[in-house]
């Protein structure tokens, strides 16, 4: 993982308070944060945030600046998985906006 991904992981760790409810694991080159065994968010190389969103909200969320369908290498991931660009999560309040959506997506 590069420095930007590690910095995002540090921010996620602080905001999510890793402990009994939130587990942290390395998965597929991503630092993943899981709740009840489901990925809530991932810190990816380049400081890209990976989240899973509610199916009904996906189309509207893709209209947000900096949100795109998640990719893994040359492949596009299945629906409901979004990559959020580092430029739009510079501030914790913006990162929390996307984490709240991710929480709804793991329910």
Secondary structure, DSSP 4 states (H G I P E B T S, - for coil): --HHHHHHHHHHHHHHT-SSSEEEEEETTEEEEEETTEEEEEEEGGGEEEEE--GGGHHHHTTSTTEEE-EETTEEPPTTEEEE-GGG-SSHHHHHHHHHHHHHHH-
